[in-house]
Amino acid sequence: MAAREIQSTKTATEADVTQPSSSLRGELSAVEACEQSIAKIDDEPTLRAELEGCRLSHQRRAAILG
């Protein structure tokens, strides 16, 4: 029974490590998507400002996860 508990703990630990890594990749992808969209917007200052806010939010989360 003890071996099962150890294996279960190991699996949970591996999942804990994988999740932040996956979340970090997602946040970095979101930053890149925002940057690409911002680069294409010239004549919509309100939309551009909104996207810049989203980009900043994703950058902050990436910094926390990284």
C-alpha positions in Angstrom: 0.0 0.0 0.0 2.8 2.4 0.8 4.2 2.0 -2.8 0.9 3.0 -4.2 0.8 6.1 -2.1 4.3 7.1 -3.2 3.4 6.5 -6.9 0.3 8.6 -6.5 2.3 11.4 -4.9 4.8 11.3 -7.7 2.1 11.5 -10.3 0.5 14.5 -8.6 3.9 16.2 -8.4 4.6 15.7 -12.1 1.1 17.1 -12.9 1.9 20.1 -10.7 5.1 20.8 -12.6 3.5 20.3 -16.0 0.5 22.6 -15.4 2.5 25.8 -14.8 4.7 25.0 -17.8 1.7 24.6 -20.0 0.1 27.8 -18.5 3.4 29.7 -19.2 3.4 28.6 -22.8 -0.2 29.7 -23.1 0.5 33.1 -21.7 3.5 33.6 -23.9 1.5 32.6 -26.9 -1.2 35.1 -26.0 1.4 37.8 -25.7 2.7 37.0 -29.1 -0.8 37.0 -30.6 -1.6 40.4 -29.0 1.7 41.8 -30.4 0.9 40.6 -33.9 -2.6 42.1 -33.7 -1.4 45.4 -32.4 1.1 45.6 -35.2 -1.7 45.4 -37.7 -3.9 48.1 -36.2 -3.2 51.7 -37.2 -6.6 53.4 -37.4 -8.4 52.1 -34.3 -6.8 53.7 -31.2 -9.4 52.3 -28.8 -9.0 48.7 -30.0 -5.2 49.1 -30.0 -5.3 50.3 -26.4 -7.5 47.4 -25.4 -5.1 44.9 -27.0 -2.1 46.6 -25.3 -3.9 46.1 -22.0 -4.5 42.4 -22.8 -0.8 42.0 -23.8 0.3 43.6 -20.5 -2.0 41.4 -18.5 -0.6 38.2 -20.2 3.0 39.5 -19.8 2.4 39.9 -16.0 1.0 36.4 -15.7 3.9 35.0 -17.7 6.3 36.7 -15.4 4.6 35.2 -12.3 4.6 31.7 -13.9 8.1 32.0 -15.3 
